[in-house]
Amino acid sequence: MAENRAEKTLQILRKTFTLPKRVTSNRNPFETLIVTIISQNTADRNTAKAFGKLSKRFKITPEVLANAQISQIEECLKVAGLYRNKAKTIKQTSKIILNKFLGDLKPILSLPFEEARKTLLQLPGVGPKTADVVLLFCAQKPTIPVDTHVNRVSKRLGLAPIEGDYEAVRESLQALYNPKDYLMLHILLILLGRNYCKANNPLCNQCPVNTLCPSKHILDNND
């Protein structure tokens, strides 16, 4: 039964991994938005480097980034890849937040979930994952962002349909778990994907949830 396997998986992952101490509440919504835009199609290490350079060069506020020179933003983001597009997106989004929302994302995040999500999705460069990250981490809204790790791991574990798109995966996971566990689950699935359930050469024999994984025999045969 999927619900039973889902609960057992969560229990094992909670015992296996240590969650970061600060993952929510204190996060600045605008900074989180900018980091997530930078992270698109980019490794975590390069995302951190790029945001570090950007935050050293500029104060991370809509006012400052809306008025910054594109070339200077680009210089900070080069390590992250697609830096020209991301620099343009960051400047455009900052301008909209400054002019339309008076430089403050909090009124958006205080809206009901669907309305808040729809509003965020109208910003340049903000897709479903970026919107869901901001909503979950900064406003504790009931959603599960689906990054590459969450997508891969949830499908291999049989928690989401193999051919499911972003929304299908998100909705499948949310149907299996309690909203109070969404944030923890999101982080734990990422940790599982990074450490064991890798895209190439997954460490199935070492994986803490291999006894619950319906894909283990298939992945083993691919080694």
Buried (B, 14 or more C-beta within 10 A) or exposed (E): EEEEBBBEBBEBBBEBBEEEEEBEEEBEBBBBBBBBBBBBEBEEEBBBBBBEBBBEBBEBBBEBBBEBEEEEBBBBBBBBBEBEBBBBBBBBBBBBBBEEBEBEBEEBBEBEBEEBBEBBEEBBBBBBBBBBBBBBBBBBBEBBBBBEBBBBBBBBBBBBEEEBEBEEBBBBBBEBBEEEBBBBBBBBBBBBBEBBBBEEEBEBEEBBBBEBBEBBEEBEEEE
